[in-house]
Amino acid sequence: MHFPGRFADQMVVDQLDRMSLSFLVDGLVIKKGGSAGNIAFGLGVLGQSPLLVGAVGADFAEYREWLEAHGVDCSAILVCDDVHTARFVCTTDDDMRQIGSFYTGAMARSGQIHLADFADRVDLVLIGASDPGAMVQLTGECREAGTPFAADVSQQVARMDGDGIRQLVEGARYLMTNDYEWELLQQKTGWTEAQVAERVDIRITTLGEHGVQISGREVGELKIGVVPETGKVDPTGVGDAFRAGFLAATAGGLSLERAAQLGSLIAVQVLEHDGGQEWPWDRAHGLERLRDAYGPDAATDIETVLPA
């Protein structure tokens, strides 16, 4: 939903403990989403064959058809007939700030899914926002099996305690957060930046309009700028889109820098459209934007992993 105003104008700072607000919105759209769905969709559009893992409700059939039509393997999904699929209800104001509520539904059953159910079918497991207990469980199973994983704490960093976050992050190939989540992660775990670096191979922190920061023991520190936007429509799903582009590029053997550049391209396309899976894919136009943002060498390198 869109609120034609600023949330900040409705807040009375010394009355926050008594806050009771209702925002009159001027638009309602229902979109397919979810972090896992958005990331898998992006990977499928970019020519990969992602395996979507998670728990859904009896209302998933139409969404399954959509995802499978865009190259997503849904065969590992657990269907729970007695609940609804998880859903996020979000309102965005004119400053692109958001207030949302999340219904877990079938997601609370994610702990019934185990790595052994699909381990022989994947090269990397991205553990994204889901039931916190299931996230920690799957992380432990990846560590025990020696399966590379990406820790994508995402929105759950606000819900999880320090011990849970520490278990989720320890041993990750990639730690993926935005800048706010990165600061909160350090605050909750009590770890310094150097201590996190001892526990993960590569940290990837998105910085909004300031680009992406990548650091790691073997790669040093990289800073990658954004692809210039043509407009802002809705930020929902932008982080998921970055992850899809980044993982598609690394799966194709590209460097971290090139992976972040492709991630930034997909992210800005989501920002320019309403919904996490409504962005169009045009190979020639995408390469033109990459060339304009990062130069001809970047476009030439990234072209090798893009579908026709």
SULZIFEN-V565002 format. One record per helix or strand of 2 or more residues. SS is the DSSP state (H for helix, E for strand). FROM is the first residue (numbers start at 1). TO is the last residue. If there is no record, write none. Layout:
# SULZIFEN-V565002
<<SS	FROM	TO> <SS	FROM	TO>>
This chain:
# SULZIFEN-V565002
<<H	7	10> <H	13	18> <H	35	45> <E	55	57> <H	58	69> <E	78	80> <E	87	92> <E	98	103> <H	105	112> <H	115	117> <H	119	121> <E	125	127> <H	132	145> <E	149	151> <H	154	158> <H	162	169> <E	174	178> <H	179	189> <H	193	197> <E	202	206> <H	208	210> <E	212	216> <E	220	224> <H	238	251> <H	256	271> <H	283	294> <H	296	303>>
